[in-house]
Amino acid sequence: MEKEHLDQVLDIEQVSFPTPWSRNSYLRELSDNQFAYYYVCLQGEQVVGYMGMWIIIDEAHVTTIAVHPDFRGRQLGRYLLEELMLRAVVLGADKITLEVRPSNEPAQKLYRRVGFVPAGLRKGYYSDTKEDAIIMWKHLLDLRGD
């Protein structure tokens, strides 16, 4: 992800999340966070999806993943998530985690399909609704090829 992608990323962000990240949040992630890795999926010049993670020692943490509404239902979310996991392995991670809203059943279904399992709850995690977050984990050892 580059700064020139942000207008399109923010458009997708607005329609994908109840509390979207701001331009400044992304700019800080891209320029100031040494642990952050953000990627876009392009069709020509159009951003059709994006994903991000932090890598800290041997753990990856998914910070965001979204697909443009016109491209949903085509397995692009699964592709992005699988690509993110492969990149995490290349960067030295052997496990990956994320948080998801209990109300976001389509995302939970996707995460389970690629091998994430629920591991706990963060009470009141989402500031907009005080909704809990389901913490999910996946071991990446099967992707390492060791």
N, C-alpha and C positions, 0 to 999 in steps of 0.2 A: 504494500500500500504506500502510495506517495501522496504528498499534499494535494496534487492536482486531482486526485480521486475523491477528495473529501466531499465536494458538493453532492456527488452521486451517492456516496456512502451515507451521508446524512439524510438524503431523501429516503433511502431504504430504511435507515434507522427509525425515522419518524413513523413509518407505517408498520414497523415490525415490533416495536417495544413500547410498553406503557410509559416508561420513563427513559426516553432516548438520551444517549450521550450527546454532549455538546461538541462543537468544533474544537473548543479549547481542550476538552478532555482528550480528543484524538490527537491534537497537536502535541500535547504533553507526552502522550504514549509514544508517538513517533519520534520525538526529538529528545526526550529527557529520561525515558525509562530503559535502562540497560537490559532489563529482563524481557522486554516486549518484542513480539514478532507479529506483524499484521500483514495480511495478504488479501488481494482482490482476485476475483474471477471475472475475466473480461470476455465479452462477445464483441469483437471489433473494438470500438472505443467505449462501449457501454459496460459499466459495472453491473454484473448480474448477481453477484454475491460477494461476501467478504467474511473474513474470519481472523481471530486474533488469539494469542496466548502469551502467557509468561512462562519462561523456563527458569526455575530456581533449583540449582543443583541437579537432582535427577527427577524432578517433578515438573510436569507441565500443567498449567491451569488455563482452561479455556475461558477467555474473557468475553468473547462475543462471536457469534456466527449468525448470519442472516442471508436470505435469498430474496431478490427482487420479486414482488408478488406475481409479475407476469411469467416468472420462470419456476414457480413452485409446482410441486407435483411431478417433477421430472427427475427425481433422484439427485438433484444438484446439492441439496443439503447433506445428503449422505456422502457424496463425492467430496465436498468441502471438508467434512469432518474426518473422513478417512485420509485425505491429503494432509490435514493438520496433524493427525497422529503420526503419519510417516515423517513429517518434518520434525516433530517433537523427538522422535527416535534418533534422527540424524543429529539433532542438537544435544543428545545425551540423556534424554528422559527415558525412564523405564516404567513410569506410571503417569496417568493423566486424570485430572479431576475437573469438575464443573458444578455449578449450581443451576437449578431450574425451578421455576414456579410449579407448585402442584397443579395449578390451573392450566399449565401449558402441556396438555396431554400429547399433542403432535410431537413436540420436542422430546418428551420423555420416551415416546415410542421409538423415535429415531435413535436416541442414545442407547436404549436397550438393544435395538437391532444390531448395533455395532459393538456390543459387548460391555457397555457401562452397567454397573449395578448400584442400586441405592446403598448408601453407607451411613446416612444420618440426616438430621435436620438442623438448619440454622433458624432459630425462632425469630420471627419478625424481621427477616433479612431485607425484604424489599420495602424501601422507605415510603413509596407511594401508597401502598395498601396495608403495610405491616404483614404481608403474606410471608409465610415461612419459605425457606428454600430447601429443596431436596438436594443433598450432596450426593454426587455420583462419582464413582471411580472406575478406572479400567487399567489393568496391567498391560504394558506394551511389550512384554518380553517375547510374545509370539510374533511381533513385527520386526524384532531386532535381527533375526537371522544368525544368532550366535550359535 
